[in-house]
Amino acid sequence: MINKIQEPFERGAGTLLPVASLPSNYGIGTFGKAAYDFVDFLHKSGQKYWQVLPIGPTGYGDSPYQSFSAFAGNPYFIDFDFLIEENLLDIRDIEKINWGDNPNLIDYGKIYENRYSVLRVAFKNFNTSDESFIEFCDANSFWLDDYSDYMAIKDLFKGVEWLKWPEDIRNRDKDALENYRIKLSDDIMFWKFLQFKFIVQLNQLKKYAHNKNITIIGDIPIYVALDSSDVWANLKEFQMDESKKPTMVAGVPPDMFSSTGQLWGNPLYDWDYMKADNFSWWRKRMKYSALLYDIIRIDHFIGIVHYYSIKYGEETAMNGFWKDGPGHDLINSINEEIGSSKIIAEDLGVVTQKVKQLLKDSGYPGMRLLQFGFDSDARNENLAKHCPSNSVVYGGTHDNETLRGYFQNLDSKSRAKARKMLDIKQNRFFVWKVIESGFKSKANTVIFQIQDYLELDNSARMNVPSTIGGNWCWRLLPNQISDDLIHKIENLIKITKR
């Protein structure tokens, strides 16, 4: 039984744009001026939501869904201009650095090589006896201490995963931990400083957004990365063997994205242990996420009902099997921790009757992807006319083609069928006809990627699942959002009463 049913969202529209994809002078999007300008765009066009995806530190493959921590923020998003205003940096510390040759793409190699050296300069100029910094460290010690230890030790060992660290610190031997904390005290403090500045700048941006009546939607991956402080410091929460290796890992079976399935490799939770512990780790995670975001989208929500389990060491996801998840018990724990924040359930995939029932019981809105509405007949539940009011409609997500790219890649027969379903005669009307259909739907919430509002092709695609390299790189260019686009969205919002 669910102890609290979430109220439906008010009718509104929004834009999906990761923070990293904002323009900036420093190679990657930040919480700086461009973020405030983007809030202004949302406000001027009458939108209510900005979906930012996960904002944690990125790890393997530069994916925000594979992070070194379920709690920490991405230091890349700390804006240098604000640090200059605080006299923590001088423009000369930055101006000679090459952040990349293409303002339309993130060069993660250059970012990794150069950004931390600049942030260390800022740290040297920072007073660690600052009262607000001390208060932040104390209030967040339940995750910050482990994370800062982890990152400092990881740096010491040239970035290798914790499973390859020396045995004493890999096993968190008490004496070894104390020795490393003494040896790396300055580095540990540096990582705490980064999280402090991340939160200060995020909170300033959120305050500005709220003053403009903009709500922030953030994603949390249901699973955490194996190479993370979460797993290193909380082994009992996961399905691990005595040698500290996972026994079973996460993924999904073969689907439209991959004929061999998706082998994510995240260690699976030990749900029996978590339930016996009253889901304390999840409670902390959700309570903290509710401080970061106004609305939390739980990625791969179906894993709460049933999850796909793959033996560690398998090369594909083909030989996995389904197991029951914690269901209502976890939802009740989440609801008790998130306060006024709300949940969106990413229910894409194998949506069984149990998943549908949990959504109904919780009141969480599920998702509909309009891009998926054209691959069958008029009964397809992803068509705008079938989207229920308590749902969030997207053209496509960060894992999909852009709308323009999708229609360009359709075969001629399917394209003709889609034109007929949308009642258009020319291909150039595809993208905005889909956007209009979403806005006109009964769904309370409609969100499109900025790439789709701009009618960009697949060169602007964010991510191709099950591939490494070239993902998460696309960036918005300065002044790419025109007044004409603002007025176009504003008019559509007025017509559809969003």
C-alpha positions as CSV (number, residue, x, y, z in Angstrom):
1,M,0.0,0.0,0.0
2,I,1.3,3.5,-0.9
3,N,1.2,6.0,1.9
4,K,0.9,9.1,-0.2
5,I,-0.4,9.7,-3.7
6,Q,1.4,12.4,-5.6
7,E,-0.8,15.2,-7.0
8,P,-0.7,15.7,-10.8
9,F,1.5,18.4,-12.3
10,E,-0.1,21.6,-13.5
11,R,-0.4,21.9,-17.2
12,G,2.8,23.3,-18.7
13,A,5.7,22.9,-21.1
14,G,9.5,22.8,-20.8
15,T,12.8,22.1,-22.5
16,L,15.4,19.4,-22.0
17,L,18.9,20.7,-22.1
18,P,21.8,19.3,-20.1
19,V,23.9,21.9,-18.2
20,A,27.0,20.7,-20.1
21,S,25.4,21.7,-23.4
22,L,25.1,25.4,-22.5
23,P,27.4,27.8,-24.3
24,S,30.4,29.1,-22.3
25,N,34.0,30.4,-22.9
26,Y,35.5,27.4,-21.1
27,G,34.7,24.4,-23.2
28,I,31.6,23.1,-21.4
29,G,28.3,24.5,-20.0
30,T,28.3,25.9,-16.5
31,F,26.1,27.6,-13.9
32,G,27.2,30.9,-15.4
33,K,25.6,33.6,-17.5
34,A,24.4,31.3,-20.2
35,A,22.4,29.3,-17.7
36,Y,20.7,32.5,-16.5
37,D,20.1,33.4,-20.1
38,F,18.5,30.0,-20.7
39,V,16.2,30.6,-17.8
40,D,15.2,33.9,-19.3
41,F,14.4,32.1,-22.6
42,L,12.1,29.7,-20.8
43,H,10.4,32.5,-19.0
44,K,10.0,34.7,-22.0
45,S,8.5,31.8,-24.0
46,G,6.0,31.0,-21.3
47,Q,7.6,27.6,-20.3
48,K,7.6,26.2,-16.8
49,Y,10.2,23.5,-16.8
50,W,13.9,23.0,-17.4
51,Q,15.1,19.4,-17.5
52,V,18.8,19.2,-16.9
53,L,19.5,15.4,-16.8
54,P,21.9,14.1,-14.0
55,I,24.3,16.8,-12.8
56,G,26.8,14.4,-11.0
57,P,30.5,14.0,-11.9
58,T,30.9,12.1,-15.1
59,G,33.0,8.9,-15.3
60,Y,33.6,6.3,-18.0
61,G,32.4,7.4,-21.4
62,D,31.6,10.9,-20.1
63,S,28.0,9.8,-19.4
64,P,26.2,11.5,-16.6
65,Y,24.5,8.2,-15.9
66,Q,27.8,6.7,-14.9
67,S,28.9,8.9,-12.0
68,F,31.5,8.7,-9.3
69,S,28.8,9.5,-6.8
70,A,25.0,9.5,-6.4
71,F,25.3,12.6,-4.3
72,A,28.1,14.8,-5.6
73,G,27.8,17.5,-8.3
74,N,29.9,17.8,-11.4
75,P,32.9,20.2,-10.8
76,Y,32.9,21.0,-14.5
77,F,29.7,23.1,-13.9
78,I,31.4,25.5,-11.5
79,D,31.6,28.8,-13.4
80,F,35.0,30.5,-13.6
81,D,33.6,34.0,-14.0
82,F,31.9,33.8,-10.7
83,L,35.1,32.6,-9.1
84,I,36.9,35.6,-10.7
85,E,34.2,37.9,-9.1
86,E,35.1,36.3,-5.7
87,N,38.8,37.0,-6.3
88,L,39.5,33.3,-6.2
89,L,40.7,33.4,-9.8
90,D,42.3,35.9,-12.1
91,I,41.5,36.0,-15.8
92,R,45.1,35.3,-16.5
93,D,44.7,31.9,-14.9
94,I,42.3,31.0,-17.7
95,E,42.7,33.0,-20.8
96,K,45.7,31.1,-22.4
97,I,44.1,27.7,-22.0
98,N,42.7,25.9,-25.1
99,W,39.3,24.5,-24.1
100,G,38.6,23.0,-27.5
101,D,38.5,24.1,-31.1
102,N,34.7,23.7,-31.8
103,P,32.3,25.7,-29.7
104,N,29.5,23.3,-30.8
105,L,31.2,20.2,-29.2
106,I,32.7,19.4,-25.8
107,D,36.3,18.2,-25.9
108,Y,36.3,16.1,-22.7
109,G,40.0,15.4,-23.0
110,K,40.9,19.0,-22.8
111,I,38.4,19.7,-20.1
112,Y,39.8,16.9,-17.9
113,E,43.4,18.0,-18.5
114,N,42.9,21.7,-17.8
115,R,39.9,22.4,-15.6
116,Y,41.1,20.9,-12.3
117,S,44.4,22.8,-12.5
118,V,42.4,26.0,-12.7
119,L,40.1,24.9,-9.8
120,R,43.1,24.1,-7.7
121,V,44.3,27.7,-8.1
122,A,40.9,28.9,-6.8
123,F,41.1,26.5,-3.9
124,K,44.5,27.9,-2.9
125,N,42.9,31.3,-2.7
126,F,40.0,30.1,-0.7
127,N,39.7,30.4,3.1
128,T,38.8,26.9,4.4
129,S,37.8,28.4,7.7
130,D,34.9,30.1,6.0
131,E,31.9,29.5,8.2
132,S,29.5,28.6,5.5
133,F,32.0,26.1,4.1
134,I,32.4,24.4,7.5
135,E,28.6,24.3,7.9
136,F,28.3,22.7,4.4
137,C,30.9,20.0,5.2
138,D,29.3,19.2,8.5
139,A,25.8,19.0,7.1
140,N,26.9,16.7,4.3
141,S,29.5,14.6,6.0
142,F,27.2,11.5,5.5
143,W,28.3,11.4,1.8
144,L,30.9,14.1,1.4
145,D,33.6,12.5,3.5
146,D,33.5,9.2,1.7
147,Y,33.3,10.9,-1.7
148,S,36.3,13.3,-1.0
149,D,38.4,10.4,0.4
150,Y,37.5,8.4,-2.7
151,M,38.4,11.1,-5.2
152,A,41.7,12.0,-3.5
153,I,42.8,8.4,-3.3
154,K,41.6,7.8,-6.9
155,D,43.8,10.8,-8.0
156,L,46.8,9.4,-6.1
157,F,46.5,6.1,-8.1
158,K,46.2,7.9,-11.5
159,G,42.4,7.5,-11.8
160,V,42.2,3.7,-11.7
161,E,39.0,2.1,-10.4
162,W,38.9,1.3,-6.6
163,L,38.9,-2.5,-7.3
164,K,42.6,-2.1,-8.4
165,W,43.7,-0.1,-5.4
166,P,46.1,-1.7,-2.8
167,E,44.2,-4.2,-0.7
168,D,44.3,-2.3,2.5
169,I,42.5,0.8,1.2
170,R,40.4,-1.2,-1.3
171,N,39.0,-3.0,1.8
172,R,38.7,0.3,3.8
173,D,41.0,-1.0,6.5
174,K,40.6,1.4,9.4
175,D,44.3,2.2,9.8
176,A,44.9,2.5,6.1
177,L,42.0,5.0,5.8
178,E,43.4,7.1,8.6
179,N,46.9,7.1,7.0
180,Y,45.5,8.2,3.6
181,R,43.4,10.9,5.2
182,I,46.5,12.3,6.9
183,K,48.6,12.0,3.7
184,L,46.0,13.4,1.4
185,S,44.4,16.0,3.8
186,D,44.9,18.9,1.4
187,D,43.5,17.0,-1.6
188,I,40.5,15.8,0.4
189,M,39.7,19.4,1.4
190,F,40.0,20.4,-2.3
191,W,37.3,17.9,-3.3
192,K,35.1,19.2,-0.5
193,F,35.7,22.8,-1.7
194,L,34.5,21.8,-5.2
195,Q,31.3,20.4,-3.9
196,F,30.7,23.5,-1.8
197,K,31.2,25.8,-4.8
198,F,29.0,23.6,-6.9
199,I,26.1,23.8,-4.4
200,V,26.5,27.6,-3.9
201,Q,26.3,28.3,-7.6
202,L,23.5,25.8,-8.2
203,N,21.4,27.3,-5.4
204,Q,21.9,30.8,-6.8
205,L,20.8,29.6,-10.3
206,K,17.8,27.8,-8.8
207,K,16.8,30.9,-6.8
208,Y,16.9,32.9,-10.1
209,A,14.8,30.2,-11.9
210,H,12.2,30.1,-9.1
211,N,11.9,33.9,-9.3
212,K,11.0,33.4,-13.0
213,N,8.6,30.6,-12.1
214,I,10.8,28.0,-13.7
215,T,10.9,24.5,-12.1
216,I,14.1,22.4,-12.4
217,I,13.7,18.7,-13.4
218,G,16.7,16.5,-12.7
219,D,17.4,12.9,-13.5
220,I,18.8,10.2,-11.1
221,P,20.0,6.9,-12.6
222,I,18.3,4.1,-10.7
223,Y,21.7,2.4,-10.4
224,V,25.1,3.7,-9.4
225,A,28.5,3.1,-11.1
226,L,30.7,0.3,-9.9
227,D,33.6,2.7,-9.9
228,S,32.0,5.1,-7.4
229,S,32.3,6.1,-3.8
230,D,28.8,4.8,-3.2
231,V,29.9,1.2,-3.8
232,W,33.3,1.5,-2.3
233,A,31.9,2.8,1.0
234,N,28.7,0.8,1.1
235,L,29.4,-2.7,-0.1
236,K,26.6,-4.3,2.0
237,E,24.0,-2.4,-0.1
238,F,25.0,-4.2,-3.3
239,Q,25.2,-7.8,-4.6
240,M,29.0,-8.3,-4.1
241,D,31.1,-11.3,-3.3
242,E,33.9,-11.7,-0.7
243,S,36.5,-10.4,-3.1
244,K,34.6,-7.1,-3.4
245,K,33.4,-7.9,-7.0
246,P,29.8,-7.8,-8.2
247,T,28.0,-11.1,-8.4
248,M,25.2,-9.7,-10.7
249,V,25.0,-6.5,-12.7
250,A,22.4,-4.4,-14.4
251,G,21.2,-4.1,-17.9
252,V,18.2,-4.7,-20.2
253,P,17.4,-7.6,-22.6
254,P,17.6,-7.3,-26.4
255,D,15.4,-4.5,-27.6
256,M,15.1,-1.9,-30.4
257,F,18.4,-0.3,-29.5
258,S,20.5,-3.5,-29.4
259,S,20.0,-7.1,-30.6
260,T,22.2,-8.3,-27.7
261,G,20.6,-6.1,-25.1
262,Q,22.3,-3.4,-23.1
263,L,24.9,-4.6,-20.5
264,W,25.2,-1.5,-18.2
265,G,27.5,-3.3,-15.7
266,N,26.2,-1.4,-12.7
267,P,26.2,-3.6,-9.5
268,L,22.7,-4.5,-8.5
269,Y,21.3,-3.6,-5.1
270,D,20.9,-6.2,-2.4
271,W,17.2,-5.3,-2.0
272,D,16.7,-7.7,1.0
273,Y,19.5,-6.0,2.9
274,M,18.2,-2.5,2.0
275,K,14.6,-3.4,3.1
276,A,15.9,-4.8,6.4
277,D,17.8,-1.5,6.9
278,N,14.6,0.5,6.1
279,F,16.2,1.7,2.8
280,S,18.4,4.1,4.7
281,W,20.8,4.6,1.7
282,W,17.9,5.3,-0.6
283,R,16.3,7.6,1.9
284,K,19.5,9.7,2.1
285,R,19.9,9.7,-1.7
286,M,16.3,10.9,-2.3
287,K,16.3,13.5,0.4
288,Y,19.5,15.0,-1.0
289,S,18.2,14.8,-4.6
290,A,15.1,16.8,-3.4
291,L,17.5,19.6,-2.4
292,L,19.0,19.6,-5.9
293,Y,15.9,19.3,-8.0
294,D,12.2,20.4,-7.8
295,I,11.2,17.4,-9.7
296,I,13.2,14.1,-9.8
297,R,12.9,11.9,-12.8
298,I,13.9,8.3,-11.8
299,D,15.6,6.7,-14.8
300,H,14.6,3.1,-15.4
301,F,11.8,3.2,-13.0
302,I,10.7,-0.3,-14.0
303,G,13.7,-1.6,-12.0
304,I,11.8,-0.8,-8.9
305,V,9.2,-3.3,-9.8
306,H,11.4,-5.9,-11.5
307,Y,15.0,-5.7,-12.6
308,Y,17.1,-7.6,-15.1
309,S,20.0,-9.5,-13.6
310,I,23.1,-10.5,-15.5
311,K,25.9,-12.6,-14.2
312,Y,29.1,-10.5,-13.7
313,G,31.6,-11.3,-16.5
314,E,29.0,-11.9,-19.2
315,E,29.9,-10.1,-22.5
316,T,26.3,-9.3,-23.5
317,A,23.0,-8.9,-21.8
318,M,21.4,-11.9,-23.6
319,N,21.6,-14.4,-20.7
320,G,20.1,-12.3,-18.0
321,F,16.8,-12.9,-16.1
322,W,14.1,-10.9,-14.4
323,K,13.7,-10.6,-10.6
324,D,11.2,-8.8,-8.4
325,G,12.2,-5.4,-7.1
326,P,11.2,-3.7,-3.8
327,G,8.0,-2.1,-5.3
328,H,5.7,-0.3,-2.9
329,D,8.1,-0.5,0.1
330,L,10.7,1.7,-1.7
331,I,8.1,4.1,-3.0
332,N,6.9,4.7,0.5
333,S,10.4,5.4,1.7
334,I,11.0,7.8,-1.2
335,N,7.7,9.7,-0.4
336,E,8.7,10.1,3.2
337,E,12.0,11.9,2.3
338,I,11.4,14.2,-0.7
339,G,9.2,16.8,0.9
340,S,7.5,19.1,-1.7
341,S,9.6,17.7,-4.6
342,K,7.8,15.4,-7.0
343,I,8.7,12.3,-9.1
344,I,8.6,11.5,-12.8
345,A,8.8,7.8,-13.5
346,E,10.8,6.9,-16.6
347,D,8.7,3.8,-17.4
348,L,10.1,3.0,-20.9
349,G,10.9,-0.6,-21.7
350,V,9.0,-3.7,-20.5
351,V,6.0,-2.1,-18.9
352,T,4.1,-4.9,-17.2
353,Q,0.8,-4.7,-15.4
354,K,2.7,-4.5,-12.1
355,V,4.5,-1.4,-13.3
356,K,1.3,0.2,-14.4
357,Q,-0.3,-0.6,-11.1
358,L,2.6,1.0,-9.1
359,L,2.4,4.1,-11.2
360,K,-1.4,4.3,-10.5
361,D,-0.9,3.7,-6.8
362,S,1.8,6.3,-6.4
363,G,0.4,8.9,-8.7
364,Y,3.7,9.4,-10.4
365,P,3.4,10.4,-14.1
366,G,4.9,8.0,-16.6
367,M,6.4,9.0,-20.0
368,R,5.3,9.0,-23.6
369,L,7.7,9.4,-26.5
370,L,6.0,10.8,-29.6
371,Q,8.8,9.6,-31.8
372,F,7.7,6.0,-31.0
373,G,4.2,6.7,-32.1
374,F,4.8,6.1,-35.8
375,D,6.1,2.5,-35.9
376,S,2.7,0.7,-35.8
377,D,-0.9,1.8,-36.3
378,A,-3.3,4.4,-35.0
379,R,-3.7,2.5,-31.6
380,N,0.0,3.2,-30.7
381,E,-0.1,4.6,-27.1
382,N,2.7,7.0,-27.9
383,L,0.6,9.0,-30.3
384,A,-0.4,12.4,-28.8
385,K,-4.1,11.6,-28.9
386,H,-3.6,8.6,-26.6
387,C,-1.4,10.3,-24.0
388,P,-3.2,10.5,-20.6
389,S,-3.3,13.7,-18.5
390,N,-1.0,12.3,-15.8
391,S,2.0,11.8,-18.1
392,V,5.0,13.6,-19.4
393,V,5.2,13.8,-23.2
394,Y,8.6,14.0,-25.0
395,G,9.4,14.1,-28.6
396,G,12.3,11.9,-27.8
397,T,14.9,11.6,-25.0
398,H,18.6,12.1,-24.9
399,D,19.0,8.5,-26.1
400,N,17.0,9.0,-29.3
401,E,17.5,10.6,-32.6
402,T,16.4,14.2,-32.9
403,L,13.0,14.5,-34.4
404,R,14.4,15.8,-37.7
405,G,17.0,13.0,-37.8
406,Y,14.3,10.4,-37.1
407,F,12.1,11.4,-40.0
408,Q,15.1,11.8,-42.3
409,N,16.1,8.2,-41.6
410,L,12.6,6.7,-42.1
411,D,12.2,4.7,-45.3
412,S,9.9,6.2,-47.9
413,K,6.9,4.0,-47.0
414,S,7.1,4.7,-43.3
415,R,7.6,8.4,-44.0
416,A,4.5,8.6,-46.1
417,K,2.6,6.8,-43.4
418,A,3.8,9.3,-40.8
419,R,2.8,12.2,-43.1
420,K,-0.6,10.8,-43.3
421,M,-0.9,10.3,-39.5
422,L,0.2,13.9,-38.9
423,D,-1.9,15.2,-41.8
424,I,0.9,17.0,-43.5
425,K,2.0,17.0,-47.2
426,Q,5.6,18.0,-46.9
427,N,8.5,16.6,-44.9
428,R,9.6,20.0,-43.7
429,F,6.6,20.2,-41.5
430,F,7.3,17.0,-39.6
431,V,9.1,18.4,-36.5
432,W,6.8,21.2,-35.6
433,K,3.7,19.1,-36.3
434,V,4.9,16.6,-33.8
435,I,5.7,19.4,-31.3
436,E,2.2,20.9,-31.8
437,S,0.6,17.5,-31.3
438,G,2.4,17.1,-28.0
439,F,1.3,20.6,-26.8
440,K,-2.3,19.9,-27.9
441,S,-2.4,16.6,-26.1
442,K,-4.2,15.9,-22.8
443,A,-0.8,15.4,-21.0
444,N,-0.2,17.8,-18.2
445,T,3.5,18.1,-19.0
446,V,5.2,18.3,-22.4
447,I,9.0,18.6,-22.8
448,F,11.1,18.7,-26.0
449,Q,14.8,18.8,-26.4
450,I,16.2,22.2,-27.5
451,Q,17.6,20.4,-30.6
452,D,14.0,19.7,-31.7
453,Y,12.7,23.2,-31.1
454,L,15.7,24.2,-33.3
455,E,14.9,21.5,-35.9
456,L,18.4,20.1,-35.8
457,D,19.4,16.8,-37.4
458,N,21.3,13.9,-35.8
459,S,24.6,15.8,-35.8
460,A,23.1,17.3,-32.6
461,R,22.1,13.9,-31.1
462,M,23.1,13.6,-27.5
463,N,23.7,9.9,-27.0
464,V,23.6,6.6,-28.9
465,P,23.0,3.8,-26.3
466,S,25.5,0.9,-26.2
467,T,28.2,3.0,-27.8
468,I,31.3,4.6,-26.4
469,G,32.8,7.8,-27.8
470,G,31.3,10.8,-29.4
471,N,28.3,10.9,-27.0
472,W,27.3,13.8,-24.6
473,C,29.4,16.3,-26.7
474,W,26.8,18.5,-28.4
475,R,26.5,22.1,-27.3
476,L,24.2,25.0,-27.9
477,L,25.9,27.9,-29.7
478,P,25.6,31.5,-28.3
479,N,22.6,33.3,-29.8
480,Q,21.3,30.1,-31.5
481,I,17.9,30.7,-29.8
482,S,16.2,33.4,-31.7
483,D,13.4,35.8,-30.8
484,D,11.4,34.1,-33.5
485,L,11.7,30.8,-31.7
486,I,10.7,32.4,-28.4
487,H,7.6,33.9,-30.0
488,K,6.7,30.6,-31.8
489,I,6.8,28.6,-28.5
490,E,5.0,31.4,-26.6
491,N,2.2,31.4,-29.1
492,L,1.8,27.6,-29.0
493,I,1.7,27.8,-25.2
494,K,-1.1,30.4,-25.3
495,I,-3.1,28.4,-27.9
496,T,-2.8,25.2,-25.9
497,K,-3.3,26.8,-22.5
498,R,0.0,25.6,-21.1
